[in-house]
Amino acid sequence: MATRLLLIADTHVPRRARALPDAVLAAADQADLIVHAGDWVTADVLDELERHGEVLGVWGNNDGDDLRRRLPQVARRSIEGVRFAVVHETGAAAGREQRMDLAYPDDDVLVFGHSHIPWDTTTPGGLRLLNPGSPTDRRRQPHKTFLTLTVDAGELRDVDLVVV
């Protein structure tokens, strides 16, 4: 049975946006699991997403004690035989693949945030690195973004970067 995921990070509500974009909420309603890689800023965003579906999330560097009490720094979940890890920050882009191979040797996919830069690469060790960007703060990117994907029979399918 296929599992549909919504990947988001760096929502920064209410600092960068007053609310989550409608496109994010619509994608949340279509997902079987919502994955958030930190920098929620307010627990209200977590509460809102939980009303739309199951959430797997971590806290980020802009998240306070309320979110840190509710969320781990690193989250893990096996989905359809694919081992996912979620973390907010992975450090500089230079050398990321090698560092993450060492840091996450037992995982198949690492979802991360922090940079607001969409990222989709596979490390030399075979770890898939996914950063959905930000749906509320594009920073130096051309667009605000999030990712959707399907996990089916041990494989990632239909990995789509969605422009908000």
N, C-alpha and C positions, 0 to 999 in steps of 0.2 A: 504494500500500500504506500503510495507516494505521500510525502509530507512537504507542505508548502511553508517556506520561511520568509519573513520580512526581516531584513537586517538594517538597523539604523544606529546612529551614534551622534554625539555632539548636538543634541537638540537645544540645549542652552535656553530653555524656556524659564522665565520670561525675559531673560537678558537680550537674546538675539531675535526672538519672535514672541508675540503675545500668546500664541497657542501653536499646537502641532498643525501642520498643513492638512487640509482635507484629503489630499492624495495619500498622505501617510495613514490617516485613519481608515480610508477605504482599503488600502493594502493590508492594514491590520485585520480588518474584517474578513479578508480573503485568506489570511494566513492561518496555518495550524499552530505556528509558534512565532512569537515576536522576539527577536534577539536585539538587545540594546547594549552597545559597547561603551556606555558611560558618558558622563557630562550631561546628565539630566537637568541639573541645577536645582530643581524643586521636586519633591516627592509627589506633587500633584500630577506630574507627567507619568510617573510610574502607575499611580492610581488610575489615571485615564486609560492608559494602555491595557491595564489589567481588566478594564471593563470591555475591551474589544477582543481579548483572548489571553491565552497563556503567555507569560513573559519569562524569558531567560535573560538576566541582565547582570551587569557589574557596575560598581561605582567608578567615577573618574576623578581627576584632580580638581574639578570645580564643584564637586558634590560634597555636601555637608554631612554632619553626623547622622541626621535622620535617614539619609540614603545609605550611608555606610553601615548602619545597624541592620538594614533590611537586605542588603546586597553584598555579595562577596567581591573581593578584588579580582579573582579569577573564577569563572564558572565553567563547568564541563557537562556535556550531555552527549550520549550516543543516540544518534537518530538514524534509523534504517541502516544500522551497521557502520555509519560514518561517525568517527569520534571528533566532536567539536569542542574547542576551547574558546572562551571569550575573555578578553582583557581590554582595558582602555588604552594603555600606552605601551609601545614597543621600542621607543627610542628613535634615533636618527634613521633615515631611509638607507643611508650607506651602511652596508653590512647587515641589514635587517634579516635577510634570508638565512645567513649563516647563524646569527644569534638566535633566531627563532627555532631553527633546527635543534640547537643545543637546549633551549629552554622548554620546548614542547615536543620531546621525542616520541611520546606515546599518543599524539593527536594526529588527525588527518587534515583538519581545517582549523585555522585560527582566525577569529573575527576580532578586529581591533578598531580603534577610533583615534582620537586625539588630534590628528593632523588636519582633519576636514578634507583630506585628499583621497579620492577614490583610488583603490588599489586592488589589483587582482593578479597575483603571481603565484608560481609554485616554486618552492625552494629546491635546492639540489637533493635534499633528503625526501622530497615528495610532499611536504606540508603545503597545503593551499592557504595563502594569505589573502583575506578579504577585508577591505575597509570600505564601508558604504558611503563615505563622505558625510556631509551634514545636510539634512533637509531644511535647515533654517538659517545657516550661516555659511555662505560659499567661500568666504575669505578670498584667497587668490585664485579660486577656481572659476571656470566660466558659468557653472550652474550649481544650484543646490541639488542634492542627490540622496538616494537610498538604493538598496539592492533588494531584489527578490530572487528566489531560487527554489528549486524542488530537489528533494533528496529522494531517490527512488532506487531500490535494490542495491544499496551500497554505493551509488554514484550521485554526483551533483549534476543536475540538468537545468537548463533554462536560467542560467545565471545572468540576470538583467540589471544593468545600471539604469535606474529610473530618474529622469530629470524632473524636478519639481517646478 
